[in-house]
Amino acid sequence: MKCLKIIASSFHSRSVRMKTGLNGNPVGYFSHSQNFCSEEEIIDLLKFNLDRENTLDPGIHQDILIVSSNSKKFDRGSSFLNDLDGSGYNHGTIFARSRENIGYSFGAFNYGYQLFKNKYDFYIFTEDDISIYQENTLVDALNFWKVSTNCGFVPFVGQTKISKSHRKALSIERNDFISCHGGIGMSSAKVLDEVDKKNGCLPHYSEPDQSYEKQILKGEIEFTFKIKELGYSFAEVPKNYIFTAPSYDLMRGLQIKKFPSFAQKILYYALQKGAIPIIFKLLVLLKIKKIN
C-alpha cells in the first residue's frame, strides 16, 4: 500500500485569524486560526508540520509532497524547499515543488496529483496550516474507507451541506452533504483517475482573474462534489475522531475541539441571525418573572 500526502503551501502572507471559529452545516470548529505573515514564519510552519509528521506514525509508509504556489520569487523559501526535496523522514520520502499561484490550494492539489499520478494507491490532500493530530491516522482512514459503502473520500475535517446560493451557482438541486471542508482528506487513485478523466483535471479555478468566490465554487466545493457526482459516498467518520487540527492552535497548546457545546451552538446561531437583542429581552423577562 503506497500513499502520498500532498500539502498545499505558499510563502505569501495570509490574513490573520487568532481564533478558530465556527462554520459549516452542521456547524463545527472548521474556520481554523492562522497567523503566518512572513516568509520566515511560513518556513517555521512547514518545519513544525514536518516535525509532527516525523514524530506521529501514520501506521503505513507515507511519502509527502509539498507544493508551494507563489506569484513572485521567495529566495529563502525556495532554498528551504530545495534542501527538503528528496530527503527522508521516519515514515517515507519528502518531495517539494514550486508552481505559479493559480487555483489556490486546489490548483496545488491538482498539480501534485498530476506529477505523481498512478504512482500511489491513495492520496491525502491538506494545507500547510493544518497539522496531523494523532498517530495511526492513515491506518484509521483506510479502515473508515473499507467500512463505508462505495467510498470515494474520507473527510479529515468534516463534510458539509452548502448554501442555497452556492447550490444555485453550481446548478445543484439537492441539499445534502456534497462537499468536504477545505477538500482536506483522502481518496484513492481509482476514484481520482475517474474525476481527472471526466474533468480533465482535479477541480480548481484556473482562469486568470483568480476570483475568490470562484475559488470556493470551482475549488473547495467542486473538489469533493465531483466525487459525489460520480456516485461515490463520503466516509462516515466518528464524531469524536480528530484527524487534523489547526497548526496555530497546536503551536499555542490550545485545546482542540471539533464541535461546539449546545450553548456555544445556540450563541453562534443567535449571532448569525442577529437574534441577540431578542435573547437579551427574554433573559430580562425571565429574571423579572423570577423576582416577582
Secondary structure, DSSP 4 states (H G I P E B T S, - for coil): --EEEEEEE-SS----B-S-EEETTTTEEEE--B---SHHHHHHHHHHHHHHHHHS--SS-EEEEEEEEESS--HHHHHHHHHHTTEEETTEEEEEEEEE--SHHHHHHHHHHHHTTTS-SEEEEEETTEEE-STTHHHHHHHHHHHSTTEEEEESS-EE---HHHHHHTT----S--EEGGG-EEEEHHHHHHHHHHHSSSS---STT--HHHHIIIIIIHHHHHHHHTT-EE----TT---EEEHHHHHTTPPP-SS--HHHHHHHHHHHHT-HHHHHHHHHHHHHHHH-
